[in-house]
Amino acid sequence: MIITPHLLVGGIIGAATNNVPISFILGFFSHFILDMIPHLDPGTFQNTERGTWPKWFYWFAASEFVIIWTIFILLFRNWPQFPAMVSGAIGAIMIDIMDNIPIKSMDNWPVFREVHFIHNKFHFFIKRKYWYWGLVDEAIVTAGGLWYLLRF
């Protein structure tokens, strides 16, 4: 799943709990729940190992990261729950940050090896020919997350 749905669900958790440490922990575990849903990943179109991804993947991930954080900050920075929302959002994307750093040797580092193993166990790998189902699921989670947050 791309960053946006994870970040929004983490933000929802932070808004609901208004507790920085709890929102981080719950955001962290929400990542695994979302990854069990069929979804679209850049890996859906090109199966590669860490450190061998095409350049477009890095541009996409970096652009999405900057854009969604900018929007998130602009929309919610004045909310009293904002610190907890940021904490939940960071927790929710932490797995992808740890598991997708493009340094191949990290697969052998303690903690990162285990994170990669657990992440893959929970991850629903959608087949390329069904990519549109992943897009629909991500659109629903993203739209639902925005709707939920903006209704406060």
Secondary structure, 3 states (H helix, E strand, C coil): CCHHHHHHHHHHHHHHHCCHHHHHHHHHHHHHHHHCCCCCCHHHHCCCCCCCCCHHHHHHHHHHHHHHHHHHHHHHCCCCCHHHHHHHHHHHHHHHHHHCCCCHHHHHCCCHHHHHHHHHHHCCCCCHHHHHHHHHHHHHHHHHHHHHHHCC
